[in-house]
Structures are given as structure tokens and as C-alpha cells.
């Protein structure tokens, strides 16, 4: 498989696995659906996927759409549908196992309290960034819970860990998708509670519903390399798709 089929009018290159995107939209317009389709396509292509799931909504990857058949071979840590229970002190151990054994996983944080989630995710992200060297894509649902706009106490270290993954992770094989609701009615559809430095530059507020605005912007000339982060917006039904190897086209 050389392309990831996201919708009838949008395919992404396989090297999306090590790129970073943000899916920004109002609630209920298909952010998680878009991310789950991308995850399914990566799994079909034999790529490693790790999902950070604060709400316990991603377990469905393990079963078919009708729920009657086995889905993808993906381990669930924590939550109501856990294959393995999740403890707050296990972040480093879980990350090390995922890196060394190369299996896909869902990290369901829904049973952890906020301070427990913060401790787990800090150790998990720091270990993932330190050890990984092979292509892996990290999906972070409700990303404001991991990258808060105004970190307090131990959240600052967790924020630093996710910033490393997003900004520097590609050199270590890490791609990342951040899924977050945008502030209703904002001109740029920017998120209202997620840390801005974690996000790609948005460009004009043209966007999509369930397929996407995908864009690439070069870094400053002193950086000496491309910025392969892409941004996906969902304020309406139109799509403007830009990106490495994608060209540019408008969809309805």
C-alpha cells in the first residue's frame, strides 16, 4: 500500500506515519472519525500506531464496524475494555514495551484521575521520545488534556514531553496527530485551551469536514530543513488540501 485512503477525494502518502498534524474543529463534526480512519489505514499498511485515549472511545479498533468480527490486533491498556490494566506509575514500562516489541496500542486514560494521568503520560512520552527510532504514529485524542494552554505544576513537564514528540519526533521516527476542538466562532478556528507551540501554523481558515485541510509550511531559512507538520481544519464542508507530495486541490 503506497497511499492511505482517507476519503473519496483525499489520500495521504505512506510517509504520513512520521509527519505531524492537528485536526481542529468544533465538536461533533468528525475529528475523531477522521483520526480513526487515518489510524485504520496506517494499520492496514502494517504501520505501528499508538493512540492516547482520554475518554475510552477508541476500543472499537479491535472489532469490525458491525461489531461481529475481530478488528485490528491492537492492545488496549486501561479503561473499561482493557487487555491490561493501567497504573499511574507504569508509563515508562509501557512505553519501553511498545518500542521494543513493536506492537500497536491504545492507552485508555479514562479510569485515571487527572494527576494520575499527568504522571503516567509524562513518563510515557519522555520514554517514547528517548527510545524510539522506528516509524510510529501517535494519535492524541482531546489533545488539550496532554498539552494544556496554561500548565499548572506537574503539567509543565508533561507539556514539555509532548512538545518534544511533536516538534522533534520525526528524527526519531515519531509522527503525531493532535485532535482538539477549536473555539466556536473564532476567525482562525484556533483551539481555546491547547498550547499553541505544539500546533502547526494554520494558514487561512479554509477547512474541511471529515477529509481535511492539509498544509506544509517551510521553517525559517536558518532552520535548514522542511517543517513537515500538517494542519487539518474542520469548520465547514469544503476542503483545501496541501502537503508534501499531495499537490493542491479543492474539494466540495
C-alpha positions in Angstrom: 0.0 0.0 0.0 1.6 3.3 -1.1 -1.3 5.6 -0.2 -3.6 6.0 2.8 -7.2 6.3 1.5 -8.9 8.8 3.9 -11.9 9.7 1.8 -13.1 9.6 -1.8 -11.1 12.8 -2.6 -8.2 12.6 -0.2 -5.3 10.2 0.1 -2.1 10.7 2.1 1.3 9.3 1.3 2.6 6.4 3.4 5.3 8.6 5.0 2.5 10.4 6.8 3.4 7.9 9.5 6.2 10.2 10.6 4.5 13.5 9.9 2.6 15.6 12.4 -0.9 17.1 12.0 -3.5 18.8 14.1 -7.2 18.2 13.5 -9.1 21.2 14.7 -12.8 21.7 14.6 -16.0 22.3 16.6 -17.2 19.3 18.5 -19.3 16.8 16.6 -18.1 17.5 13.0 -15.9 14.4 12.6 -12.4 15.0 14.2 -12.2 11.6 15.9 -13.7 9.9 12.8 -11.0 11.5 10.6 -8.3 10.4 13.0 -9.7 6.8 13.3 -9.8 6.4 9.5 -6.2 7.5 9.4 -5.3 5.0 12.1 -7.1 2.2 10.3 -5.3 3.0 7.1 -1.9 3.0 8.8 -2.7 -0.3 10.5 -3.8 -1.8 7.1 -0.4 -0.7 5.8 1.4 -2.5 8.5 2.5 0.6 10.4 2.7 0.9 14.2 0.0 3.1 15.8 -0.3 4.3 19.4 -3.5 6.1 20.5 -3.7 8.2 23.6 -7.4 8.0 24.5 -8.6 10.1 27.5 -12.3 9.2 27.0 -12.3 5.5 26.3 -13.7 5.9 22.8 -11.1 4.1 20.7 -11.5 0.4 21.7 -13.6 -0.1 18.6 -10.4 -0.5 16.5 -10.4 -4.1 17.9 -13.6 -5.0 16.2 -15.2 -4.7 12.8 -17.7 -1.9 12.0 -20.7 -4.1 12.8 -19.0 -5.4 16.0 -19.4 -9.0 14.9 -15.9 -9.7 13.8 -12.3 -9.2 15.0 -10.8 -5.9 14.0 -7.2 -4.9 14.2 -4.6 -6.6 16.5 -4.1 -3.7 18.9 -3.6 -3.9 22.6 -5.7 -1.9 25.0 -4.1 -0.6 28.2 -6.6 0.7 30.8 -10.2 1.6 30.7 -13.4 -0.5 30.6 -12.2 -2.7 27.7 -8.6 -3.2 28.9 -6.5 -6.1 27.9 -4.0 -4.9 30.5 -4.9 -2.6 33.5 -3.2 0.8 33.5 -1.4 2.1 36.6 -0.2 5.6 37.0 3.4 4.5 37.7 3.7 2.3 34.5 4.3 5.0 31.9 8.0 4.1 31.4 7.4 0.4 31.4 4.5 0.6 28.9 6.4 2.9 26.5 9.5 0.7 26.6 7.4 -2.4 25.8 5.8 -0.7 22.9 9.1 0.4 21.5 11.0 -2.8 22.0 8.2 -5.2 20.9 6.8 -3.0 18.1 3.1 -3.6 18.7 0.3 -1.1 18.3 -1.7 0.0 21.3 -4.5 2.1 22.8 -3.7 3.9 26.0 -7.1 4.4 27.6 -6.7 7.0 30.4 -10.4 7.2 31.2 -10.1 5.4 34.6 -7.2 7.6 35.8 -7.7 10.8 37.8 -6.1 13.9 36.4 -3.0 13.8 38.5 -2.5 10.1 37.8 -3.0 10.7 34.0 -0.4 13.5 34.1 2.2 11.3 35.8 1.6 8.4 33.5 1.8 10.5 30.3 4.9 12.4 31.4 6.9 9.2 31.9 5.3 7.5 28.8 6.1 10.4 26.4 9.6 11.0 27.7 10.4 7.3 27.3 8.9 7.0 23.9 10.9 10.0 22.7 14.1 8.7 24.3 13.9 5.1 23.0 12.0 5.1 19.7 13.9 5.1 16.3 11.5 3.2 14.0 8.4 4.7 12.3 5.4 5.0 14.6 2.4 7.3 14.6 0.9 8.7 17.9 -2.7 9.8 17.9 -3.6 12.1 20.8 -7.3 12.5 21.2 -8.6 15.5 23.2 -5.1 16.8 23.0 -5.7 19.8 25.3 -5.6 17.3 28.2 -2.0 16.5 27.4 -0.9 19.9 26.1 -2.8 22.4 28.2 -2.6 26.1 27.3 -1.8 27.1 30.9 0.1 24.2 32.5 0.0 24.0 36.3 2.5 22.2 38.5 3.5 18.8 37.1 1.6 19.6 33.8 4.6 21.7 32.7 6.8 18.6 32.4 4.1 16.7 30.6 3.7 19.6 28.2 7.5 19.7 27.6 7.3 15.9 26.8 4.6 16.3 24.1 6.3 19.3 22.6 9.4 17.2 22.1 7.4 14.5 20.4 5.6 17.0 18.1 8.5 19.3 17.3 11.5 16.9 17.3 10.0 13.5 17.0 10.3 12.9 13.3 14.1 12.4 13.6 13.3 9.6 16.0 10.6 8.0 13.8 7.7 9.6 15.6 4.7 11.1 13.8 1.8 12.6 15.7 -1.9 13.6 15.2 -3.4 16.0 17.7 -7.2 16.0 17.8 -8.7 19.0 19.6 -11.9 21.1 19.5 -11.5 24.7 18.1 -13.0 27.7 19.9 -16.5 28.2 18.5 -16.8 31.2 16.2 -13.1 32.1 16.2 -11.9 33.5 13.0 -8.9 31.2 12.7 -10.7 28.2 14.4 -7.8 28.0 16.8 -8.1 25.8 19.9 -9.0 27.7 23.0 -7.3 25.5 25.6 -4.3 23.8 23.9 -0.8 25.1 23.9 -0.1 26.9 20.6 3.6 26.0 20.2 2.5 22.3 19.8 0.4 23.2 16.8 1.3 23.6 13.1 0.8 27.0 11.6 -2.9 27.2 10.5 -2.9 29.5 7.5 -6.3 30.8 6.3 -9.4 29.5 7.9 -10.5 27.4 5.0 -11.2 23.8 6.0 -13.0 20.6 5.8 -15.5 18.3 7.4 -14.1 14.8 7.7 -11.5 15.0 5.0 -9.3 18.0 5.6 -7.2 21.0 5.1 -3.6 19.6 5.0 -0.8 22.1 4.7 3.0 22.3 4.8 4.9 25.5 5.6 8.7 25.9 5.4 10.6 26.9 8.5 12.8 30.0 8.6 15.9 29.9 6.5 18.1 29.4 9.5 16.5 26.1 10.2 17.9 24.5 7.0 15.1 21.9 6.7 11.4 21.4 5.9 8.7 21.6 8.5 6.7 18.5 7.7 3.9 19.2 10.1 0.5 19.5 8.5 -2.8 21.0 9.7 -6.3 19.7 9.3 -9.3 22.1 9.9 -12.9 21.3 10.0 -15.1 24.4 10.3 -17.3 23.6 7.2 -17.9 21.2 4.3 -15.1 22.5 2.0 -11.6 21.1 1.7 -8.3 22.7 0.7 -5.6 20.1 0.6 -1.9 20.9 0.6 1.1 18.9 1.6 4.3 17.1 0.7 3.7 15.1 -2.5 -0.1 16.0 -2.5 -0.1 19.0 -4.8 -3.1 21.3 -4.2 -6.7 20.9 -5.0 -10.1 22.0 -3.8 -12.9 19.6 -2.8 -16.5 20.2 -2.1 
